[in-house]
């Protein structure tokens, strides 16, 4: 009878150690199996969509390549989810960077809001000043001075390259806002006229200087493309007006100087001397008094360089009405005038003491009158063309 084999029971502590070892081996085996399963699944996905997965990895690993060139489809894995998130972030950032770079090189960044429409004006090169009269005046004047404080008013305007208006051929270089000239700018006309200064609401407004094609120029205040405010105008002959303007006309207080040497200082209205003023001729004659529509009219005093003086009423540049005329030799006339001549009743006092009182016509005694001698004797009679023809 065979002997029975009895299996020796392990020590309890050793059994516990063996169970722990077997548990760790089992976990290791399961983890390795799980990893192999994941790797096979990943390889299977790569074979199903190799183009898509390869691009995603290239983007992730090589940031130097243009991210914008990679295409993306619906995410199918965690990797695609992560790549799609990265792409979404790029689509938010890249256009801003692109627009910022474009802003530096492309003046049409705000075209829809500020720049003129292409059917109104087109971009051109800034022209040279070829009109010799304009060029001569421009070189004789100091650079136009912009006001630093006023410049701040146009900080929200954009500066564009030269634009030529299709309908007129005029070229403008400067600031724009809402498709209108606004801020600092220069403008060139086809005939050579040149303007530099401030613009507002598409017109010259504020300080500015225009040099016209004939060589005349104006520098001063503008309002809606019109000389308005205070300014200086020099015409093509060199005559100068400096003073107040309204609607392109001298209006208000001003001073005018002609190349002949004549000067006028006083009031203007509608481009003409109107109101009180003083005119001095180059020969020394001087008038101070009222003007009406560029003519001596009203009350005023006219002085000649030899000492003669007339003070009285005027009409259309002529002594007309009541007035007093004094000669350098002491003669004096007080009476009526018409068209620069004594007409009507008047008293003429001679330097030698005689006095004539009576009527006048065409500058001479004519009609009834009385001549009072220096000793007081009176001669009453009728005069004709300055001669006594009948004595009473």
Buried (B, 14 or more C-beta within 10 A) or exposed (E): EEEEEEEEEEEEEEEEEEEEEEEEEEEEEEEEEEEEEEEEEEEEBBEEBEEBBEBBEEBEEEEEEEBEEBEBEEBEBEBBEEBBEBBEEBEEEBEEEEEEEEEEEEBBBEBEEBBBEEEEBEBEEEBEBEBEBBBEBBEEEEEBEBEEEEEEBBEEBBEBEBBBBEEEEBBBBBBBBEBBBBBBBBBBBEEBBBBBBBBBEBBBBBBBBBBBBBBBBBBBBBBEBBBBBBBBBBBEEEBBBBBBBBEBBBBBBBBBBBEEEBBBBBBBBEBBBBBBBBBBBEEEBBBBBBBBEBBBBBBBBBBBEEEBBBBBBBBEBBBBBBBBBBBEEEBBBBBBBBEEBBBBBBBBBBEEEBBBBBBBBEBBBBEBBBBBEEEEEEBBBBBEEEEBEEEE
